[in-house]
Amino acid sequence: MRFNFLLVFTLILANLQSQTVKTIDFRLNYDSIMKVEFAQRVKDKAVARDSISVYLSEMNPGSLIKLNIDDNYFSELPDLSGFDKLKSIHASNNLITKIKKNNFKGDSLKEIVLSSNKLIKIRFTRNKSITTVVLSHNKLERIPRSIRKLRNLKTLTLASNNIKKIPRFLRRMDSLEELDLTGNEIAFRKSSAKNLSNIETVLIAGNKLEKLPDNIGEMQGVKKLNLAKNNLSNLPESFAQLTELEHVIFYKNRFDDIPLSVFQLKNLKELDFYYNQIEEIPVEIGDLTNLRQLFLSFNKIRELPSSILRLDSLKYIFMHHNELTALPGCLVNMPNLQRLDFSYNNLFQVPDFSSSPYLQDLDLHANNIEEFPWGVLKIKDIKLFLITDNPLLLNSDERKMLTDFSDDMEKKGLKFAF
């Protein structure tokens, strides 16, 4: 018996090892196939690359205003130093690893887009005309120091690189308005907040941040702050000092409540806490009197406070995929509401929205609503109304009436579904 058991075990182990080897071989073969296919694509573009190079060498340098050589697998950027009227260079989806600095010395050049290459280094010469540089999806490990030579640079996009540090020289770039560092490896320290103090739009989404520095309030110039797809669960007290902040995005973080410091930001127009674990909206939300867009979907919120009535500027409320059972009646008295999404909740009934003059979209599908909100049919400018997947109690005449109304809406290019 023991011999048989060992024999069976040995056979099973051998079979598993054989399967593992097959899996590894398959992956190796797959990688090999992909490399061959990629090499073929590069080869297929050889004629196009040669044609572009010949065309550039023969054309009048003063006639080229915009160059787009995307998706041609260039290993280096063609020599553009003689094109003194060139305003825009687009060379994304190539194989460029380095850029010679004389390519960007033209006084007319305003825009450089080099996304999805293999850049590890890039050098700029002194220039007063370049306003936009896009270097996303490359292999840069730092923000190029020569960027500071672009005296009027407004937008710098460095998403999806390997950048770890926010350098000090950014503090002296007075013209820089937008910095995108999404999907890097940023260590957000106290020095980082100081170095970003003058930039209006800062995007640091997807950097695995677990906390913000205590001096985050030193970013006095920031108006839009995107911290989505990080691991934040709270905010420093100094966050309340970001008095110019108008848009703040905490999409896909780990908050279980909305920090009270947020409600001291009186200029806030957009508040986004999509995909967190928030269970309650504090009454202090009524203090955000300039708020226009409220995004709280995919949380665990059970109630919408009546203090929301004080938000006269509010246009959009997105709270789908929560645990709401009722909506406050005061919603119908809010003067500027345009789009409401309360789908995928536990709503039993909703208020009469017929007195909401600007309401255009109302999504109530996937709830527990039995009584149809007939007031919706009186809304003059309604463009979308969804109330499917609810246990509506309707007789045959009511269903026919709604079917006819739905058909009329569809003829106008509008959406009505019950």
BELZINOR-V640819 format. One record per pair of residues at least 6 apart in sequence whose C-alpha atoms are under 8 Angstrom apart, sorted by sequence separation. I is the first residue (numbers start at 0). J is the second residue. If there is no record, write none. Layout:
{{I;J} {I;J}}
This chain:
{{195;201} {375;381} {408;414} {409;415} {408;415} {405;414} {405;415} {404;415} {405;416} {76;90} {142;157} {401;417} {111;129} {119;137} {162;180} {185;203} {63;82} {66;85} {74;93} {75;94} {76;95} {104;123} {109;128} {110;129} {114;133} {115;134} {118;137} {119;138} {120;139} {130;149} {331;350} {336;355} {347;366} {348;367} {349;368} {64;84} {65;85} {69;89} {70;90} {72;92} {73;93} {74;94} {75;95} {85;105} {96;116} {103;123} {104;124} {106;126} {108;128} {109;129} {110;130} {111;131} {112;132} {113;133} {114;134} {115;135} {116;136} {117;137} {118;138} {119;139} {129;149} {132;152} {140;160} {141;161} {142;162} {155;175} {163;183} {165;185} {178;198} {192;212} {198;218} {201;221} {209;229} {210;230} {211;231} {215;235} {221;241} {224;244} {232;252} {244;264} {247;267} {252;272} {255;275} {256;276} {257;277} {267;287} {270;290} {278;298} {279;299} {280;300} {290;310} {293;313} {301;321} {302;322} {303;323} {313;333} {324;344} {325;345} {326;346} {330;350} {331;351} {335;355} {337;357} {338;358} {340;360} {341;361} {342;362} {343;363} {346;366} {347;367} {348;368} {358;378} {369;389} {371;391} {60;81} {61;82} {63;84} {64;85} {65;86} {66;87} {67;88} {68;89} {69;90} {70;91} {71;92} {72;93} {73;94} {74;95} {75;96} {80;101} {84;105} {86;107} {87;108} {91;112} {92;113} {95;116} {96;117} {97;118} {100;121} {103;124} {104;125} {105;126} {106;127} {107;128} {108;129} {109;130} {110;131} {111;132} {112;133} {113;134} {114;135} {115;136} {116;137} {117;138} {118;139} {119;140} {122;143} {124;145} {128;149} {130;151} {131;152} {133;154} {134;155} {135;156} {136;157} {139;160} {140;161} {141;162} {147;168} {153;174} {154;175} {156;177} {157;178} {158;179} {159;180} {162;183} {163;184} {164;185} {176;197} {177;198} {180;201} {181;202} {182;203} {185;206} {187;208} {196;217} {197;218} {199;220} {200;221} {203;224} {204;225} {205;226} {207;228} {208;229} {209;230} {210;231} {214;235} {216;237} {219;240} {220;241} {222;243} {223;244} {225;246} {226;247} {227;248} {228;249} {230;251} {231;252} {232;253} {233;254} {239;260} {243;264} {245;266} {246;267} {248;269} {250;271} {251;272} {254;275} {255;276} {256;277} {262;283} {265;286} {266;287} {268;289} {269;290} {273;294} {274;295} {276;297} {277;298} {278;299} {279;300} {285;306} {288;309} {289;310} {291;312} {292;313} {294;315} {295;316} {296;317} {297;318} {299;320} {300;321} {301;322} {302;323} {308;329} {314;335} {315;336} {317;338} {319;340} {320;341} {323;344} {324;345} {325;346} {331;352} {334;355} {335;356} {336;357} {337;358} {338;359} {339;360} {340;361} {341;362} {342;363} {343;364} {344;365} {345;366} {346;367} {347;368} {348;369} {351;372} {353;374} {359;380} {360;381} {362;383} {363;384} {364;385} {365;386} {368;389} {369;390} {370;391} {371;392} {60;82} {61;83} {62;84} {63;85} {64;86} {65;87} {66;88} {67;89} {68;90} {69;91} {70;92} {71;93} {72;94} {73;95} {74;96} {75;97} {76;98} {79;101} {80;102} {83;105} {84;106} {85;107} {86;108} {87;109} {88;110} {89;111} {90;112} {91;113} {92;114} {93;115} {94;116} {95;117} {96;118} {97;119} {98;120} {99;121} {100;122} {101;123} {104;126} {106;128} {107;129} {109;131} {110;132} {111;133} {112;134} {113;135} {114;136} {115;137} {121;143} {123;145} {126;148} {127;149} {128;150} {129;151} {130;152} {131;153} {132;154} {133;155} {134;156} {135;157} {136;158} {137;159} {138;160} {139;161} {140;162} {141;163} {142;164} {147;169} {150;172} {152;174} {153;175} {154;176} {155;177} {156;178} {157;179} {158;180} {159;181} {160;182} {161;183} {162;184} {163;185} {164;186} {165;187} {175;197} {176;198} {177;199} {178;200} {179;201} {180;202} {181;203} {182;204} {183;205} {184;206} {186;208} {192;214} {196;218} {197;219} {198;220} {199;221} {200;222} {201;223} {202;224} {203;225} {204;226} {205;227} {206;228} {207;229} {208;230} {209;231} {210;232} {213;235} {215;237} {216;238} {219;241} {221;243} {222;244} {223;245} {224;246} {225;247} {226;248} {227;249} {228;250} {229;251} {230;252} {231;253} {232;254} {238;260} {239;261} {242;264} {244;266} {245;267} {246;268} {247;269} {248;270} {249;271} {250;272} {251;273} {252;274} {253;275} {254;276} {255;277} {256;278} {262;284} {265;287} {267;289} {268;290} {269;291} {270;292} {271;293} {272;294} {273;295} {274;296} {275;297} {276;298} {277;299} {278;300} {279;301} {280;302} {282;304} {284;306} {285;307} {288;310} {289;311} {290;312} {291;313} {292;314} {293;315} {294;316} {295;317} {296;318} {297;319} {298;320} {299;321} {300;322} {301;323} {302;324} {305;327} {308;330} {311;333} {312;334} {313;335} {314;336} {315;337} {316;338} {317;339} {318;340} {319;341} {320;342} {321;343} {322;344} {323;345} {324;346} {325;347} {326;348} {328;350} {331;353} {332;354} {333;355} {334;356} {335;357} {336;358} {337;359} {338;360} {339;361} {340;362} {341;363} {342;364} {343;365} {344;366} {345;367} {346;368} {347;369} {348;370} {350;372} {351;373} {352;374} {353;375} {356;378} {358;380} {359;381} {360;382} {361;383} {362;384} {363;385} {364;386} {365;387} {366;388} {367;389} {368;390} {369;391} {370;392} {371;393} {48;71} {60;83} {61;84} {64;87} {65;88} {66;89} {67;90} {68;91} {69;92} {70;93} {72;95} {75;98} {79;102} {80;103} {82;105} {83;106} {84;107} {85;108} {86;109} {87;110} {88;111} {89;112} {90;113} {91;114} {92;115} {93;116} {94;117} {95;118} {96;119} {97;120} {98;121} {99;122} {100;123} {101;124} {114;137} {120;143} {122;145} {123;146} {125;148} {126;149} {127;150} {128;151} {129;152} {130;153} {131;154} {132;155} {133;156} {134;157} {135;158} {136;159} {137;160} {138;161} {139;162} {140;163} {141;164} {142;165} {151;174} {152;175} {153;176} {154;177} {155;178} {156;179} {157;180} {158;181} {159;182} {160;183} {161;184} {162;185} {163;186} {164;187} {167;190} {170;193} {175;198} {176;199} {177;200} {178;201} {179;202} {180;203} {181;204} {182;205} {183;206} {184;207} {185;208} {188;211} {189;212} {192;215} {195;218} {196;219} {197;220} {198;221} {199;222} {200;223} {201;224} {202;225} {203;226} {204;227} {205;228} {206;229} {207;230} {208;231} {209;232} {210;233} {211;234} {212;235} {213;236} {214;237} {215;238} {216;239} {217;240} {218;241} {219;242} {220;243} {221;244} {222;245} {223;246} {224;247} {225;248} {226;249} {227;250} {228;251} {229;252} {230;253} {231;254} {232;255} {237;260} {238;261} {239;262} {241;264} {242;265} {243;266} {244;267} {245;268} {246;269} {247;270} {248;271} {249;272} {250;273} {251;274} {252;275} {253;276} {254;277} {255;278} {256;279} {257;280} {263;286} {264;287} {265;288} {266;289} {267;290} {268;291} {269;292} {270;293} {271;294} {272;295} {273;296} {274;297} {275;298} {276;299} {277;300} {278;301} {279;302} {280;303} {281;304} {282;305} {283;306} {284;307} {285;308} {286;309} {287;310} {288;311} {289;312} {290;313} {291;314} {292;315} {293;316} {294;317} {295;318} {296;319} {297;320} {298;321} {299;322} {300;323} {301;324} {302;325} {303;326} {304;327} {307;330} {310;333} {311;334} {312;335} {313;336} {314;337} {315;338} {316;339} {317;340} {318;341} {319;342} {320;343} {321;344} {322;345} {323;346} {324;347} {325;348} {326;349} {327;350} {328;351} {331;354} {332;355} {334;357} {335;358} {337;360} {338;361} {339;362} {340;363} {341;364} {342;365} {343;366} {349;372} {351;374} {352;375} {353;376} {355;378} {356;379} {357;380} {358;381} {359;382} {360;383} {361;384} {362;385} {363;386} {364;387} {365;388} {366;389} {367;390} {368;391} {369;392} {47;71} {48;72} {60;84} {61;85} {69;93} {78;102} {79;103} {80;104} {83;107} {84;108} {86;110} {87;111} {88;112} {89;113} {90;114} {91;115} {92;116} {93;117} {96;120} {97;121} {98;122} {100;124} {122;146} {124;148} {125;149} {126;150} {127;151} {128;152} {130;154} {131;155} {132;156} {133;157} {134;158} {135;159} {136;160} {142;166} {144;168} {150;174} {151;175} {153;177} {154;178} {155;179} {156;180} {157;181} {158;182} {159;183} {167;191} {170;194} {173;197} {176;200} {177;201} {178;202} {179;203} {180;204} {181;205} {182;206} {187;211} {188;212} {189;213} {192;216} {193;217} {196;220} {197;221} {199;223} {200;224} {201;225} {202;226} {203;227} {204;228} {205;229} {210;234} {211;235} {213;237} {216;240} {217;241} {219;243} {222;246} {223;247} {224;248} {225;249} {226;250} {227;251} {228;252} {234;258} {236;260} {239;263} {240;264} {242;266} {243;267} {245;269} {246;270} {247;271} {248;272} {249;273} {250;274} {251;275} {256;280} {257;281} {259;283} {262;286} {263;287} {265;289} {266;290} {268;292} {269;293} {270;294} {271;295} {272;296} {273;297} {274;298} {280;304} {282;306} {285;309} {286;310} {288;312} {289;313} {291;315} {292;316} {293;317} {294;318} {295;319} {296;320} {297;321} {298;322} {302;326} {303;327} {305;329} {308;332} {311;335} {314;338} {315;339} {316;340} {317;341} {318;342} {319;343} {320;344} {321;345} {325;349} {326;350} {331;355} {342;366} {351;375} {353;377} {354;378} {356;380} {359;383} {360;384} {361;385} {362;386} {363;387} {364;388} {365;389} {48;73} {52;77} {80;105} {91;116} {123;148} {124;149} {125;150} {126;151} {127;152} {135;160} {147;172} {158;183} {166;191} {169;194} {170;195} {181;206} {187;212} {189;214} {192;217} {193;218} {196;221} {204;229} {216;241} {227;252} {233;258} {239;264} {250;275} {262;287} {269;294} {273;298} {282;307} {285;310} {296;321} {308;333} {319;344} {353;378} {364;389} {123;149} {165;191} {168;194} {169;195} {170;196} {189;215} {192;218} {234;260} {352;378} {44;71} {164;191} {167;194} {170;197} {44;72} {166;194} {165;194} {385;414} {387;416} {388;417} {41;71} {383;413} {384;414} {385;415} {386;416} {387;417} {41;72} {382;413} {383;414} {384;415} {385;416} {386;417} {382;414} {383;415} {384;416} {385;417} {382;415}}
